[in-house]
Each structure stands twice: as C-alpha cells, then as structure tokens.
Amino acid sequence: MDSVDKTTWEQEQEIILSTQRCQRNWDYSKKIPNDIVNELVWIAQNAPSKQHEAYYDMYYTTDRTVIEELYQSTWGHTQTQNPPSNARNSQMNANMYMVFVCKQPPTMKNTDNDGSPSKKDSPARWENGIVSIGIALGLVMSHAARRGLVTGCNKSHSTGPDCDFYWERRIGIYDDVVVHKTKKILYGVGIGYPQLGKNRWESDDTELCIGAGNGANLTGKDINDPDFLDINPYTGKQYRRCRIVDIREQDTAVDPYGKIHTMPDSIKCRPYSDTFRDVKCIEIK
C-alpha cells in the first residue's frame, strides 16, 4: 500500500469513527452552506434501495424555529433508572435535521412464490424499507463527516407528555400513519457544527422529565384533572405519569409517584462509542 492509499484509508477510518460519535450540542452561530444541504438531500434521495423502489420519504429543515419546535417532542433519553427520568434527545436540535419516513412504495417488484405480486404491507416489504433507510442514513452521515460536519441519529419523534403523533401532524402524514397505516416515522439525523470546548455528550437543555425512564405513553396531566386519561387512546397502553422540571430552579423535585429526584448540574448523555462492541466478521470457508 503506497502513501496515498494509506492516507486515504486512514481518512476513511476516521470518517467511520466520527459517525459513531453522537453529537449533543450545536453551534447555532454557523449555518450549513446551501450547496452542502443540497448534496445531503441528493444523497438521501438517491441512495441505493432494493430493486430501486421508493421505500421511504425524507423530510428536512435548516430553519432554527422549526427545529426547536419539533425538538420539544423528542423526550426519551434515559437519565436515571431509579428514580426514573429522561431528557430530550438533543442530537435532534441541530443546524439541520432529516427525518426518514418508511412507506409502502407505489411500485411492486416483489412476487410471492405463486408468481402473484407480494402484499404491500408484508413484513418483508417493511424490512426492505428499514434497510433502505439505514443505507441512506449511513451515506448521509459519511458525506456530512467528509464536509467537516458532525451528526447525531435518533428515533425520538412524537415522544413526551401528551404529544402523541405531534410530528406526524406537523409534517402532514397523520392519516397515512394512524388511519391507513401505510407510513411510519423511522429514524432521523441531526447534522451541523459542534460547540467547541464542550464535550459532545453535554446538552444545552435545562429541563428534565421525572417519573418516566423514556418518552413513550406519557401524560403530564394530574390524576385529579378532569381531562386525565389512564389509557393512551392511540396505543391502548397505560399512560405513565410524569412531570417536567427545570434543573436550574430547584435542587430536588418529586415525581407523580412520590419519588424524590436530585437535580443534576447539567443534562449529560452517556457516550457508548468507546465501549467494546462484539461485532464478529467471520470468513466463510
């Protein structure tokens, strides 16, 4: 391997390692140039998919107001397990955000073993969509790293107290998701510039959701509130009661179940990319 090849391979390794590191804070004084935005969108639209079918749509924005609005409904990152609490997924609150929506393609190139077209909602078709989005996400993240940007993937959309399907309503796919069941928000990625001099796992958020370890099936309504519901009408699951508190305003807080929470100095997210991951690559002989 000559020096040029070695340099290229080392750069490629660093790009891969960079995409493993989820970014949790962002420098909003910088704006991603339009040409880079267009490149990332082009990659998302043209990434390979099985039989070149359209298994997903991608929604994106660089508008700070829109991103901050959507960010409010991204609760889910576990902060403590006992007593349970969670924070918003700050990797979403970036300079640019892409969210991938899995869908049933308008075409059908798969067949059942009798030669008839496969069913649009068959598990295999949804699997194709998941794989297609994974390929697109990987290519987008790699290109962002090549352009000097950092990324943070997440799947917290429409999560948090009493915000069921907020994202779906906001981007106009509620009926497709809930009524027709032909689409599903799957995954998203924040893209942008990191805050220099700050650990990537530190969030700027100052709010904590206490009483719940993740963001699913939550209600912030008091049990004595006339509008309180015990069961989530969308999922059929029992609501978990919770309370949102500002960690700057008090040293301790009590959740709806009577558990006392000690407020942290700041919201930090556990990094995992430096831990051992047992992925085996085995040659078949």
C-alpha positions in Angstrom: 0.0 0.0 0.0 1.6 3.3 -1.0 1.4 6.5 1.0 -1.6 7.9 -1.0 -3.6 4.7 -0.4 -2.7 4.6 3.3 -3.7 8.3 3.8 -7.0 7.6 2.0 -7.7 4.6 4.1 -6.8 6.4 7.4 -9.1 9.2 6.4 -11.9 6.7 5.6 -11.4 5.1 9.0 -11.7 8.5 10.8 -14.9 9.2 8.9 -16.4 6.0 10.1 -15.3 6.6 13.7 -16.7 10.1 13.5 -20.1 8.9 12.6 -20.1 6.6 15.7 -19.9 9.7 18.0 -23.3 11.2 18.6 -23.3 14.9 18.9 -25.5 16.5 21.7 -24.7 20.2 21.4 -24.5 22.6 18.4 -23.1 25.9 17.3 -26.0 27.9 16.0 -23.8 30.9 15.0 -22.9 28.8 11.9 -25.1 27.9 9.0 -24.6 24.9 6.7 -24.0 26.3 3.2 -26.8 25.6 0.7 -24.5 23.6 -1.5 -23.8 21.1 1.3 -27.5 21.0 2.2 -28.3 20.2 -1.4 -25.6 17.5 -1.5 -27.0 15.8 1.6 -30.6 15.9 0.3 -29.4 14.5 -3.1 -27.7 11.6 -1.3 -30.8 10.8 0.8 -32.9 10.8 -2.4 -30.5 8.7 -4.5 -29.2 6.1 -2.0 -29.5 2.5 -3.2 -32.6 0.5 -2.4 -33.8 -3.0 -3.2 -34.9 -3.1 -6.8 -34.7 0.7 -6.9 -38.1 1.1 -5.2 -39.1 4.2 -3.1 -39.4 2.7 0.3 -39.1 6.0 2.2 -39.6 9.7 2.1 -37.3 12.2 3.7 -38.3 15.5 5.4 -35.7 18.0 6.3 -35.2 21.6 7.6 -32.5 24.0 8.4 -34.9 26.5 9.9 -34.0 27.1 13.6 -37.5 27.9 14.6 -38.9 24.7 13.1 -36.2 22.5 14.5 -36.6 24.0 18.0 -40.4 23.5 17.7 -40.0 19.8 16.8 -37.4 19.4 19.4 -39.9 19.9 22.2 -41.5 16.5 21.4 -38.3 14.4 21.5 -38.3 13.2 25.1 -36.8 9.8 25.7 -33.1 9.7 26.6 -32.9 7.9 29.9 -31.1 10.0 32.6 -31.7 7.8 35.6 -33.4 4.5 36.1 -34.2 4.7 39.8 -35.9 7.0 40.2 -36.7 7.1 36.5 -36.2 10.3 34.5 -35.5 11.2 30.9 -34.3 14.1 28.8 -35.0 15.3 25.3 -32.8 13.9 22.5 -30.6 16.9 21.9 -28.9 15.3 18.9 -32.0 16.3 17.0 -31.7 20.0 17.9 -29.0 20.6 15.2 -28.3 23.0 12.4 -30.1 20.7 10.0 -32.4 17.8 10.6 -33.5 15.0 8.4 -36.3 12.5 9.3 -36.9 9.4 7.3 -40.4 8.1 6.9 -40.8 4.4 5.9 -43.6 3.9 3.4 -45.3 1.4 1.1 -43.8 2.1 -2.4 -46.2 2.9 -5.3 -44.5 0.1 -7.3 -44.4 -3.6 -6.6 -41.4 -5.6 -7.9 -41.6 -8.5 -5.4 -43.7 -11.6 -6.1 -45.0 -14.4 -3.9 -43.9 -18.0 -4.8 -47.0 -18.4 -7.0 -45.9 -15.5 -9.1 -48.5 -13.0 -7.9 -47.5 -9.6 -6.6 -46.5 -9.5 -2.9 -48.8 -7.8 -0.4 -47.9 -4.2 0.1 -47.9 -4.5 3.9 -46.0 -7.8 4.1 -43.2 -7.9 6.7 -40.6 -8.4 4.0 -41.6 -5.1 2.4 -41.3 -3.1 5.6 -38.0 -4.8 6.2 -36.9 -3.5 2.8 -37.8 0.0 3.9 -35.9 -0.3 7.1 -32.8 -1.4 5.3 -33.1 1.3 2.6 -33.3 4.0 5.3 -30.3 2.5 7.0 -28.3 2.7 3.8 -29.4 6.3 3.1 -28.6 7.4 6.7 -25.1 5.9 6.5 -24.3 7.6 3.3 -25.6 10.9 4.5 -23.6 10.7 7.7 -20.4 9.7 5.9 -20.7 12.7 3.5 -21.5 15.1 6.3 -18.3 13.9 8.0 -16.3 14.5 4.8 -17.7 18.0 4.8 -16.5 18.7 8.3 -19.9 18.3 10.0 -20.9 16.2 12.9 -24.1 14.1 13.3 -26.4 12.6 15.8 -29.0 9.9 15.0 -32.2 9.4 17.0 -35.7 7.9 16.9 -37.5 10.1 19.4 -40.3 11.7 17.4 -43.7 12.5 18.9 -42.5 11.5 22.4 -43.1 13.1 25.7 -46.1 14.1 27.8 -49.4 14.3 25.9 -47.8 14.9 22.5 -48.9 11.7 20.7 -48.3 12.0 16.9 -47.3 15.6 17.0 -44.6 15.1 14.4 -46.9 13.2 12.1 -49.5 16.0 12.3 -46.8 18.7 11.8 -45.3 17.1 8.6 -48.7 16.1 7.3 -48.7 12.3 7.5 -51.0 11.6 10.4 -53.7 9.9 8.3 -51.1 7.8 6.5 -49.6 6.6 9.8 -52.6 6.3 12.0 -55.6 5.7 9.7 -54.2 4.0 6.6 -51.0 2.6 8.3 -49.0 3.0 5.1 -46.2 5.1 6.6 -44.2 5.2 9.7 -41.6 7.7 11.0 -38.5 5.6 11.5 -35.3 7.5 12.1 -33.7 10.9 12.0 -30.3 12.5 12.0 -29.1 15.9 13.3 -26.3 17.5 11.2 -24.3 20.5 12.0 -21.4 22.1 13.8 -20.4 21.2 17.4 -19.8 23.7 20.2 -16.0 24.0 20.6 -14.6 23.4 24.1 -17.7 21.4 25.1 -18.0 17.6 25.4 -20.1 16.2 22.7 -22.4 14.4 25.2 -23.4 17.6 27.1 -26.8 19.1 26.2 -27.8 22.7 26.5 -31.2 21.7 27.7 -32.2 22.5 31.2 -35.4 20.5 31.5 -35.8 17.0 32.9 -38.8 14.7 32.7 -39.2 13.0 36.0 -41.3 9.9 36.7 -40.5 8.1 33.5 -37.4 6.4 32.1 -38.3 7.0 28.5 -40.6 9.2 26.4 -43.4 6.7 25.4 -47.0 6.8 26.6 -46.6 9.7 28.9 -49.0 12.2 30.4 -48.3 15.4 32.3 -51.9 15.7 33.5 -52.6 15.4 37.2 -54.6 12.3 38.1 -57.3 14.6 39.5 -57.5 16.7 36.3 -61.0 16.1 34.6 -59.1 15.6 31.3 -56.8 12.9 32.7 -56.9 9.6 30.9 -55.4 6.4 32.3 -55.1 4.7 28.9 -53.5 6.2 25.8 -56.3 6.2 23.2 -53.8 5.8 20.4 -51.7 2.9 21.7 -54.1 1.3 24.1 -51.4 1.2 26.7 -51.5 2.7 30.2 -50.1 6.2 30.5 -47.1 6.8 32.6 -47.5 10.0 34.6 -44.6 12.4 34.6 -43.5 16.0 35.4 -41.2 18.3 33.6 -38.9 20.4 35.8 -36.2 23.0 35.2 -33.0 21.7 36.9 -31.9 25.3 37.5 -34.8 26.2 39.7 -34.6 23.6 42.5 -32.2 21.1 44.0 -34.7 18.3 44.3 -38.1 17.5 42.8 -40.9 15.0 43.5 -42.4 13.0 40.6 -46.1 11.9 40.4 -45.3 8.6 42.1 -43.7 10.3 45.2 -40.1 9.6 44.2 -37.6 12.3 45.1 -35.1 13.3 42.3 -31.9 15.1 42.9 -31.4 17.6 40.1 -28.1 17.3 38.1 -26.0 20.3 37.4 -26.5 19.8 33.6 -28.0 17.3 31.2 -25.5 14.8 30.1 -25.9 11.8 27.8 -23.9 8.6 28.3 -21.5 8.0 25.4 -21.1 4.4 24.2 -18.8 4.7 21.1 -15.7 3.9 23.2 -17.1 0.7 24.6 -16.4 -2.7 23.2 -19.0 -3.8 20.6 -19.0 -7.5 19.8 -19.5 -7.5 16.1 -17.9 -10.6 14.6 -16.7 -10.7 11.0 -16.2 -14.4 10.1 -14.9 -15.6 6.8 -17.0 -18.4 5.3 -14.8 -21.2 4.1 
